[in-house]
Amino acid sequence: MASVAELRAAVDAAVQQVNEGQAAIQAAREKLGEAQQSLAAALEGGAHEAVGTAQASLSQADQQLEECFSATQVAIEAAQNYTAML
């Protein structure tokens, strides 16, 4: 069985990986925002259904990334609570 120090180190390593994942999620959200702005500028005044679909899909992707970020935050808090109890 692993020692308390080993468990804490393993959890800390996992939390660090999650933090890196969160940074990637944030970067992806920023890129999606840039894409939305570029698309809106390029298609300004366009009323084609495909334009609306593209914008809605980008918005949905951003919302799902936000949900992913929130879920990872809950995971970090749970892991930190666990190590605090050790």
C-alpha positions in Angstrom: 0.0 0.0 0.0 1.2 3.5 -0.8 2.2 5.9 1.9 0.3 9.1 2.6 3.1 11.1 1.0 3.0 8.9 -2.1 -0.8 9.3 -2.3 -0.5 13.0 -2.0 2.2 13.2 -4.6 0.1 11.1 -7.0 -3.0 13.2 -6.5 -1.0 16.4 -6.9 0.4 15.1 -10.2 -3.2 14.3 -11.3 -4.3 17.8 -10.3 -1.5 19.3 -12.3 -2.5 17.3 -15.4 -6.1 18.6 -14.9 -4.8 22.1 -14.6 -3.0 21.6 -17.9 -6.2 20.3 -19.4 -8.0 23.4 -18.1 -5.5 25.6 -19.8 -6.2 23.7 -23.1 -9.9 24.2 -22.6 -9.4 27.9 -22.0 -7.3 28.2 -25.1 -9.9 26.3 -27.2 -12.6 28.6 -25.9 -10.5 31.6 -26.9 -10.0 30.2 -30.4 -13.7 29.5 -30.8 -14.4 33.1 -29.8 -12.0 34.3 -32.4 -13.6 32.0 -35.0 -17.0 33.3 -34.1 -15.9 36.9 -34.6 -14.2 36.2 -37.8 -17.2 34.3 -39.2 -19.5 37.1 -38.1 -17.3 39.7 -39.8 -16.9 37.7 -43.0 -20.6 36.9 -43.2 -22.0 40.2 -42.0 -25.5 40.7 -43.3 -25.7 37.1 -44.6 -29.1 35.6 -43.8 -28.4 32.1 -45.2 -29.4 29.3 -42.9 -25.9 27.9 -42.9 -24.6 31.1 -41.3 -26.9 30.7 -38.4 -26.1 27.1 -38.1 -22.4 27.7 -38.0 -22.8 30.4 -35.4 -25.1 28.2 -33.3 -22.7 25.3 -33.5 -19.8 27.4 -32.4 -21.8 28.8 -29.5 -22.8 25.2 -28.5 -19.2 24.1 -28.6 -18.2 27.0 -26.4 -20.9 26.1 -23.9 -19.8 22.5 -23.8 -16.2 23.5 -23.2 -17.4 25.7 -20.3 -19.2 22.7 -18.8 -16.1 20.6 -19.2 -14.0 23.3 -17.4 -16.6 23.3 -14.6 -16.5 19.5 -14.3 -12.7 19.5 -14.1 -12.9 22.2 -11.4 -15.2 19.9 -9.3 -12.7 17.1 -9.8 -9.8 19.2 -8.6 -11.8 20.3 -5.5 -12.7 16.7 -4.7 -9.1 15.5 -5.1 -7.8 18.3 -2.9 -10.5 17.5 -0.3 -9.3 13.9 -0.3 -5.7 14.8 0.2 -6.6 17.2 3.0 -8.2 14.3 4.8 -5.1 12.1 4.6 
